[in-house]
Amino acid sequence: GQQLNQSPQSMFIQEGEDVSMNCTSSSIFNTWLWYKQEPGEGPVLLIALYKAGELTSNGRLTAQFGITRKDSFLNISASIPSDVGIYFCAGTGGSEKLVFGKGTKLTVNP
Amino acid sequence: GAVVSQHPSWVICKSGTSVKIECRSLDFQATTMFWYRQFPKQSLMLMATSNEGSKATYEQGVEKDKFLINHASLTLSTLTVTSAHPEDSSFYICSASDARAGSYEQYFGPGTRLTVT
Protein backbone atom coordinates (compact mmCIF):
# COMPACT_ATOMS: atom_id res chain seq x y z
CA GLY A 1 0.00 0.00 0.00
CA GLN A 2 0.92 3.65 -0.04
CA GLN A 3 3.62 4.73 2.36
CA LEU A 4 4.78 8.08 3.57
CA ASN A 5 8.34 8.73 4.70
CA GLN A 6 8.42 11.63 7.12
CA SER A 7 11.67 13.12 8.38
CA PRO A 8 13.21 13.94 10.66
CA GLN A 9 11.70 11.77 13.34
CA SER A 10 12.48 14.35 16.01
CA MET A 11 14.03 17.79 16.30
CA PHE A 12 15.47 19.70 19.24
CA ILE A 13 15.87 23.39 18.51
CA GLN A 14 16.36 26.69 20.24
CA GLU A 15 13.58 29.25 20.37
CA GLY A 16 13.84 31.58 17.40
CA GLU A 17 15.29 29.01 15.02
CA ASP A 18 13.62 27.97 11.81
CA VAL A 19 12.43 24.40 11.34
CA SER A 20 11.97 22.29 8.25
CA MET A 21 10.45 18.84 7.90
CA ASN A 22 9.36 16.86 4.88
CA CYS A 23 7.42 13.91 3.60
CA THR A 24 7.88 11.74 0.57
CA SER A 25 5.40 9.35 -0.90
CA SER A 26 5.85 6.14 -2.84
CA SER A 27 3.08 7.26 -5.18
CA ILE A 28 1.56 10.42 -6.59
CA PHE A 29 -0.72 12.42 -4.32
CA ASN A 30 -3.24 15.08 -5.24
CA THR A 31 -3.66 16.38 -1.70
CA TRP A 32 -1.15 17.02 1.07
CA LEU A 33 -2.21 17.98 4.57
CA TRP A 34 -0.12 19.00 7.56
CA TYR A 35 -1.38 18.47 11.10
CA LYS A 36 -0.06 19.27 14.57
CA GLN A 37 -0.86 17.08 17.55
CA GLU A 38 -0.26 18.02 21.16
CA PRO A 39 -0.20 15.44 23.97
CA GLY A 40 -3.60 13.98 24.75
CA GLU A 41 -5.29 15.87 21.92
CA GLY A 42 -6.44 15.15 18.42
CA PRO A 43 -4.49 16.45 15.41
CA VAL A 44 -5.26 19.96 14.25
CA LEU A 45 -5.16 20.81 10.55
CA LEU A 46 -2.51 23.44 9.83
CA ILE A 47 -2.27 23.64 6.06
CA ALA A 48 -3.93 21.94 3.10
CA LEU A 49 -2.29 21.75 -0.35
CA TYR A 50 -4.05 20.76 -3.56
CA LYS A 51 -1.85 21.70 -6.50
CA ALA A 52 1.65 20.66 -7.49
CA GLY A 53 4.03 23.52 -6.79
CA GLU A 54 1.57 25.23 -4.47
CA LEU A 55 3.16 27.20 -1.64
CA THR A 56 0.82 28.09 1.21
CA SER A 57 1.41 29.98 4.45
CA ASN A 58 -0.42 30.05 7.74
CA GLY A 59 1.26 32.60 9.98
CA ARG A 60 4.82 31.43 10.61
CA LEU A 61 4.12 28.13 8.86
CA THR A 62 4.76 27.55 5.18
CA ALA A 63 4.14 24.34 3.30
CA GLN A 64 4.75 23.34 -0.29
CA PHE A 65 3.32 20.68 -2.56
CA GLY A 66 6.26 19.23 -4.47
CA ILE A 67 6.39 19.46 -8.25
CA THR A 68 6.70 15.68 -8.57
CA ARG A 69 3.52 15.33 -6.47
CA LYS A 70 5.39 12.83 -4.33
CA ASP A 71 6.67 15.14 -1.64
CA SER A 72 5.82 18.05 0.58
CA PHE A 73 7.64 20.11 3.17
CA LEU A 74 6.63 22.22 6.14
CA ASN A 75 8.69 25.12 7.42
CA ILE A 76 8.21 26.91 10.72
CA SER A 77 9.97 30.24 11.04
CA ALA A 78 11.15 31.86 14.27
CA SER A 79 9.99 28.99 16.46
CA ILE A 80 8.43 29.64 19.85
CA PRO A 81 7.87 27.29 22.81
CA SER A 82 4.21 26.71 21.91
CA ASP A 83 5.30 25.15 18.61
CA VAL A 84 6.18 21.97 20.50
CA GLY A 85 4.21 18.95 19.46
CA ILE A 86 4.15 16.23 16.86
CA TYR A 87 3.69 17.29 13.26
CA PHE A 88 2.11 14.80 10.86
CA CYS A 89 1.96 14.94 7.12
CA ALA A 90 -0.94 13.19 5.43
CA GLY A 91 -1.93 12.73 1.85
CA THR A 92 -4.12 11.01 -0.62
CA GLY A 93 -4.04 10.20 -4.30
CA GLY A 94 -7.79 10.49 -4.59
CA SER A 95 -9.13 8.16 -1.94
CA GLU A 96 -11.09 9.67 0.94
CA LYS A 97 -8.72 7.75 3.22
CA LEU A 98 -5.56 9.60 4.22
CA VAL A 99 -2.11 8.07 4.50
CA PHE A 100 -0.20 9.46 7.47
CA GLY A 101 3.49 9.93 8.07
CA LYS A 102 4.96 8.73 11.34
CA GLY A 103 5.32 12.24 12.66
CA THR A 104 8.08 14.68 13.56
CA LYS A 105 8.37 15.44 17.24
CA LEU A 106 9.45 19.03 17.77
CA THR A 107 10.99 20.27 20.99
CA VAL A 108 11.75 23.97 21.38
CA ASN A 109 14.12 25.07 24.11
CA PRO A 110 13.40 28.56 25.43
CA GLY B 1 -15.35 26.42 11.79
CA ALA B 2 -14.89 22.65 11.32
CA VAL B 3 -15.17 21.67 14.97
CA VAL B 4 -15.46 18.04 15.97
CA SER B 5 -16.21 16.90 19.49
CA GLN B 6 -15.81 13.54 21.16
CA HIS B 7 -17.40 12.19 24.28
CA PRO B 8 -16.23 11.01 26.69
CA SER B 9 -12.69 12.39 26.72
CA TRP B 10 -11.61 9.49 28.89
CA VAL B 11 -13.22 6.34 30.22
CA ILE B 12 -12.19 3.49 32.47
CA CYS B 13 -14.13 0.27 32.21
CA LYS B 14 -13.89 -3.27 33.44
CA SER B 15 -12.92 -6.14 31.22
CA GLY B 16 -15.91 -7.66 29.49
CA THR B 17 -18.04 -4.52 29.44
CA SER B 18 -18.89 -2.36 26.42
CA VAL B 19 -18.04 1.27 25.91
CA LYS B 20 -19.61 3.75 23.51
CA ILE B 21 -17.72 6.76 22.17
CA GLU B 22 -19.54 9.57 20.39
CA CYS B 23 -18.15 11.78 17.65
CA ARG B 24 -20.01 14.90 16.58
CA SER B 25 -19.36 17.50 13.92
CA LEU B 26 -20.58 20.70 15.53
CA ASP B 27 -20.63 23.25 12.74
CA PHE B 28 -20.69 21.24 9.52
CA GLN B 29 -22.29 18.16 8.10
CA ALA B 30 -19.98 15.20 7.85
CA THR B 31 -20.70 12.89 4.96
CA THR B 32 -17.83 10.71 6.11
CA MET B 33 -16.43 9.98 9.54
CA PHE B 34 -13.29 8.06 10.31
CA TRP B 35 -12.22 6.22 13.43
CA TYR B 36 -8.55 5.94 14.33
CA ARG B 37 -6.60 4.28 17.07
CA GLN B 38 -3.31 5.68 18.27
CA PHE B 39 -0.74 3.87 20.36
CA PRO B 40 1.80 5.86 22.42
CA LYS B 41 4.41 7.60 20.29
CA GLN B 42 2.94 6.24 17.10
CA SER B 43 1.01 7.58 14.18
CA LEU B 44 -2.71 7.22 13.65
CA MET B 45 -4.03 3.85 12.57
CA LEU B 46 -7.27 3.94 10.61
CA MET B 47 -9.81 1.48 11.94
CA ALA B 48 -12.85 2.20 9.80
CA THR B 49 -14.58 4.65 7.51
CA SER B 50 -18.27 5.36 7.88
CA ASN B 51 -20.65 7.16 5.58
CA GLU B 52 -23.94 8.50 6.85
CA GLY B 53 -26.69 5.96 6.52
CA SER B 54 -24.54 3.07 5.37
CA LYS B 55 -22.42 0.35 6.93
CA ALA B 56 -18.90 1.17 7.95
CA THR B 57 -15.94 -0.09 5.99
CA TYR B 58 -13.35 -1.67 8.24
CA GLU B 59 -9.62 -1.85 7.66
CA GLN B 60 -7.96 -5.20 7.38
CA GLY B 61 -7.43 -6.76 10.78
CA VAL B 62 -10.09 -4.71 12.58
CA GLU B 63 -12.89 -6.86 13.99
CA LYS B 64 -16.19 -5.34 12.95
CA ASP B 65 -18.11 -7.29 15.58
CA LYS B 66 -15.89 -5.94 18.29
CA PHE B 67 -15.77 -2.33 17.13
CA LEU B 68 -19.34 -1.43 16.19
CA ILE B 69 -19.70 1.78 14.24
CA ASN B 70 -22.90 3.65 13.61
CA HIS B 71 -23.23 6.82 11.54
CA ALA B 72 -26.90 7.61 11.93
CA SER B 73 -26.81 11.27 10.96
CA LEU B 74 -24.63 13.80 9.20
CA THR B 75 -23.37 15.06 12.55
CA LEU B 76 -23.01 11.96 14.70
CA SER B 77 -21.05 8.74 14.59
CA THR B 78 -20.54 6.30 17.44
CA LEU B 79 -17.94 3.65 18.11
CA THR B 80 -18.84 0.90 20.55
CA VAL B 81 -16.06 -1.29 21.86
CA THR B 82 -17.81 -4.51 22.80
CA SER B 83 -16.56 -6.94 25.44
CA ALA B 84 -13.54 -4.76 26.05
CA HIS B 85 -10.24 -6.28 27.12
CA PRO B 86 -7.07 -4.66 28.45
CA GLU B 87 -5.48 -4.86 24.99
CA ASP B 88 -8.23 -2.54 23.73
CA SER B 89 -6.87 0.21 25.96
CA SER B 90 -5.80 2.99 23.64
CA PHE B 91 -6.42 6.53 22.42
CA TYR B 92 -9.34 6.56 19.98
CA ILE B 93 -9.75 9.55 17.69
CA CYS B 94 -12.49 10.32 15.21
CA SER B 95 -12.35 12.66 12.27
CA ALA B 96 -14.98 14.06 9.97
CA SER B 97 -15.04 15.35 6.44
CA ASP B 98 -17.60 16.70 4.01
CA ALA B 99 -17.03 15.10 0.63
CA ARG B 100 -19.53 17.52 -0.90
CA ALA B 101 -17.02 20.30 -0.24
CA GLY B 102 -14.74 18.61 -2.78
CA SER B 103 -11.79 18.32 -0.43
CA TYR B 104 -10.15 15.51 1.49
CA GLU B 105 -9.59 17.56 4.62
CA GLN B 106 -10.36 15.67 7.78
CA TYR B 107 -11.10 17.47 11.03
CA PHE B 108 -10.27 15.57 14.16
CA GLY B 109 -11.96 15.30 17.51
CA PRO B 110 -9.94 15.67 20.72
CA GLY B 111 -9.75 11.91 21.25
CA THR B 112 -10.98 9.47 23.88
CA ARG B 113 -8.58 7.70 26.22
CA LEU B 114 -9.94 4.20 26.96
CA THR B 115 -8.49 2.18 29.82
CA VAL B 116 -9.76 -1.35 30.35
CA THR B 117 -8.96 -2.87 33.72
Contacts between the chains, C-beta under 8 A, distances in Angstrom:
chain1	res1	chain2	res2	distance
A	31	B	103	7.4
A	31	B	104	4.7
A	33	B	104	7.5
A	33	B	105	6.4
A	33	B	106	7.6
A	35	B	108	7.6
A	40	B	91	8.0
A	40	B	111	7.0
A	40	B	113	7.3
A	41	B	110	5.5
A	41	B	111	6.4
A	42	B	4	7.6
A	42	B	6	7.5
A	42	B	93	4.9
A	42	B	95	7.6
A	42	B	108	3.6
A	42	B	109	5.2
A	42	B	110	4.9
A	42	B	111	4.7
A	43	B	44	7.3
A	43	B	93	7.6
A	43	B	108	4.8
A	44	B	108	7.1
A	45	B	2	7.6
A	45	B	105	6.1
A	45	B	106	7.6
A	45	B	107	6.4
A	45	B	108	7.8
A	48	B	103	6.9
A	48	B	105	5.4
A	50	B	103	7.5
A	88	B	43	6.6
A	88	B	44	7.4
A	90	B	106	7.9
A	92	B	104	5.1
A	96	B	32	5.7
A	96	B	49	6.8
A	96	B	97	6.9
A	96	B	99	6.4
A	96	B	104	6.3
A	97	B	34	7.5
A	97	B	46	6.3
A	97	B	49	6.3
A	98	B	46	7.8
A	98	B	104	6.8
A	98	B	106	6.1
A	100	B	43	4.9
A	100	B	44	5.3
A	101	B	43	6.8
A	102	B	42	7.4
A	102	B	43	4.8
A	103	B	43	5.6
